[in-house]
Amino acid sequence: MKWDTSASFDPVILVFKDSDKRRIVRTAGDAATALMKDWPSDDGEEFLVAVKACLDVMTGNIEADQLREAIIRAAAEAGVGAISVLH
């Protein structure tokens, strides 16, 4: 199975409070990397929804904009700042 990690959406800038780290998330690949490597907690319900949304976008089961919304909800749950950029 070939996964499409390039599915893109309007950027979300994530601001992690513990490390003053920032990450711009524009694609399913960016989102997966942020969730797996940068996320402060892996036990939240919205976190799990966002991880599943990454897989669903990569396999073509949902639109990338749905992943964007899942990332924003997961950020709110985890206390990660999310600056939403719309084109």
Buried (B, 14 or more C-beta within 10 A) or exposed (E): EEBEBEBBBEBBBBBBEEEEEEBEBBBBBBBBBBBEEBBEEEEBEBBBBBBBBBBBBBEEEBBBEBBBBBBBBBBEBBEBEBEEEEE
